[in-house]
Amino acid sequence: MTDTDTITETSQGGIRELDRRAVLRSAEIAAQARDDQWDDPTPCGTWSLRRLLAHMTAQHLGFAAAAGGGPVDAAVWQEKPLEDPRRAYADSVDRVLEAFAADGVLDRTVVLPWIHPTMQFAAPRAIGFHLVDYVVHGWDVAASLGIPSAYDEDLVLAAAEVARKEVPAGPSRERPGASFRPAVEPAGPGSAEDRLLAFLGRDPRWSPK
């Protein structure tokens, strides 16, 4: 990700609402997981569905803490084993949406230690990062469950706009555990979602079977 504010004025004005809708859709998807599916594969390399939900939960809690604008212990961002991934994820959704909805959030700067330990980001820009994560990770969960992700197209297009400007190609995508892998060639023109997924290293045709 670059160190300049590249969220457009239009996106900046509505980025919080776009993110809220994307996160709520991700919660609807995760709520459909059955207890016998937690060890199922996902498009995220070797991550099981349980591990993916642990990552998504930790990221929500980290962003929620960062939204306060002050120093945040990096331990807040660490994944923890989840006995009940469905409930833990739903609780983390409530936490991050409440934090992002607080008065004055959009005027703050935040630190995101998984990007850089001290660099500060304008809050609308950070929420844009969060939007990309939860459109794509929501699709990851849906693909693992074998159901459509069904994000509204405006959410996909907004996430694609942020991703094109903020997710660089290069070595960062090659690191173990990287959220996004090197871009892949989409099969034909595809949908806006297919193009976003391919740009971020996902195979839109991925299936758990």
Residue pairs with C-beta under 8 A, 6 or more apart in sequence:
1 115
1 129
1 166
1 167
1 168
2 165
2 166
2 168
3 119
5 122
5 125
6 125
6 165
6 166
7 15
7 122
7 124
7 125
7 128
7 162
7 165
8 161
11 18
11 124
11 128
11 158
11 161
11 162
12 124
15 124
15 127
15 128
15 131
15 158
16 100
16 101
16 105
16 106
16 124
16 127
18 131
18 154
18 155
18 158
19 100
19 127
19 128
19 130
19 131
19 134
20 97
20 100
20 101
21 152
21 155
22 131
22 134
22 135
22 138
22 151
22 155
22 159
23 60
23 93
23 96
23 97
23 130
23 134
24 93
24 97
25 138
25 149
25 150
25 151
25 152
25 155
26 56
26 93
26 134
26 137
26 138
26 141
27 89
27 90
27 93
29 138
29 141
29 142
29 145
29 147
29 149
30 53
30 56
30 85
30 86
30 89
30 90
30 141
31 86
31 90
32 145
32 147
33 49
33 53
33 85
33 86
33 141
33 145
37 49
37 144
37 145
38 48
38 49
38 50
38 53
38 85
39 48
39 49
39 50
40 48
40 49
40 144
40 145
40 208
41 48
41 49
41 144
41 208
42 48
42 49
42 51
42 52
42 140
42 141
42 143
42 144
42 208
43 139
43 140
43 143
43 144
43 202
43 203
43 206
44 51
44 52
44 55
44 140
47 55
49 85
49 141
49 144
49 145
50 82
50 85
51 79
52 137
52 140
52 141
52 144
53 82
53 85
53 86
53 88
53 89
53 141
54 79
54 80
54 81
54 82
54 85
54 88
55 79
55 137
56 89
56 92
56 133
56 134
56 137
56 141
57 79
57 80
57 82
57 85
57 88
57 89
57 92
58 77
58 78
58 79
58 80
58 92
59 77
59 130
59 133
60 89
60 92
60 93
60 95
60 96
61 76
61 77
61 92
61 95
61 96
62 72
62 76
62 77
62 112
62 113
62 114
63 96
63 99
63 100
63 112
63 126
63 130
64 92
64 95
64 96
64 98
64 99
64 100
65 72
65 73
65 76
65 99
66 72
66 110
66 111
66 112
66 126
67 96
67 99
67 100
67 102
67 105
67 108
67 110
67 123
68 99
68 108
69 108
69 109
69 110
69 123
71 111
72 111
72 113
74 113
74 117
77 113
77 114
82 88
82 89
96 130
99 105
100 127
105 123
106 123
106 124
107 123
108 123
109 120
109 121
109 122
109 123
110 120
110 121
110 123
110 126
111 117
111 118
111 119
111 120
111 121
112 119
112 121
112 126
112 129
115 121
115 129
121 129
125 166
128 162
128 166
129 162
129 166
131 155
131 158
131 159
131 162
132 159
132 162
132 163
132 166
132 167
132 200
133 179
135 151
135 155
135 156
135 159
135 196
136 159
136 179
136 180
136 196
136 197
136 200
136 202
137 179
138 149
138 151
139 149
139 151
139 193
139 197
139 202
140 202
142 148
142 149
142 150
143 149
143 206
143 207
143 208
144 208
146 207
146 208
146 209
149 193
151 193
153 192
156 191
156 192
156 193
156 196
157 192
159 196
160 192
160 195
160 196
160 199
163 196
163 199
163 200
164 199
167 180
167 199
167 200
169 182
169 183
172 178
173 180
173 181
173 182
173 201
174 181
174 182
180 200
180 201
181 200
181 201
181 202
182 201
183 198
183 199
183 200
183 201
184 198
184 201
184 202
184 203
185 198
186 194
186 195
186 198
186 204
187 194
187 204
187 205
190 198
190 204
191 204
193 204
194 204
197 203
197 204
198 204
